[in-house]
Amino acid sequence: MAMKTGEPSWKWRRLVTIAVVVWSFWMLVGLIDAIDSELNQIIAMGLLILIGGSVGGYMGFATAQDVAAIWRTGRALPYRDEGEREP
């Protein structure tokens, strides 16, 4: 699912990340009126960690992939053709 320039498509990664974040927030909203117990606090903390991990992993993976492409090609714009000019 790469683009013509060779840059990878982020469609599925974005959809999975958005789905995990929406589901986690939906679960957290369900805990608002629940009994304030230690178990519910642990569940809420786990959902917040899941949200942070999903978003951080999504952005961190993008950065790592771009750094690897720059390292591999030795250019600052690894997904641009050699003859292509800046807009």
N, C-alpha and C positions, 0 to 999 in steps of 0.2 A: 504494500500500500504506500509506496514511496511516490513523491511528486516527480515531475519531469526533471527537476533540478537535482534529484537524489535525496532531498530532505525528507525525512520520514513523516508519515501522516500521524497526527495526534488524535484522530477522531475517536478511536476505541478507548484509548487511555483517558481521554477527557470524559467520555460517557461513563466509564466505570467509576472514575473519581467523583463525578457529580452524583451518580446513583448512590455511592457509599455515603457521601456527605448528606444528601437529602434523607436517606433512610436513617442515619444516625440522629439527625435533628428531629425527625419524626418520632423516634424512640425517646429522645430527651423530652419532647413535648408531652408524651404519654406519662413520663415520670413526674411531671409538675404537680399533679394532684394526688400522687401516690403517697403512702405512709413514709415518713422520713426515717428510714432504717439504714443500718450500715450496709446492707446488701444493695439497696437502691443507690447509695452514695458510690459504692464500688462500680456498679453498672454505669452510672453517669460518668464517672472518671474514665472508665474503659471506652465509652463512646467518644468522649472528648479526645482521648489519646488516639482512637481510630481515625477521627476527623483530622487531627494534626498530622498523623503519620501518612494518611492518604494524600493530603495536600502537599506536605513536605516531600514525599516520595515522588509525586508528579512533577514538582518543580525541580527537585534534585536530580531526577533521572534525565530531565531535559538538559540541564546544565552539564551533566556528565557526558551525555551523548554529543553535545556540541563541542565540548573540550576534546573528546576523542576524535571527532571529525576534523577539528583544527589541527590537532597533533598529527593525524594521518596525512592530511593534505599539505600542511605547512603554510596555509594561508589563513588570513583573518576572516575571510568569507568563504568557508568551505563548500557551500551549496551553490555558489555562483560560478557560471562558466568563466573560463579564462578571458574570453573576448567580450563578455558582457560588461556594459558600463553602468555606473550608478545612475539612478534616476535623478 
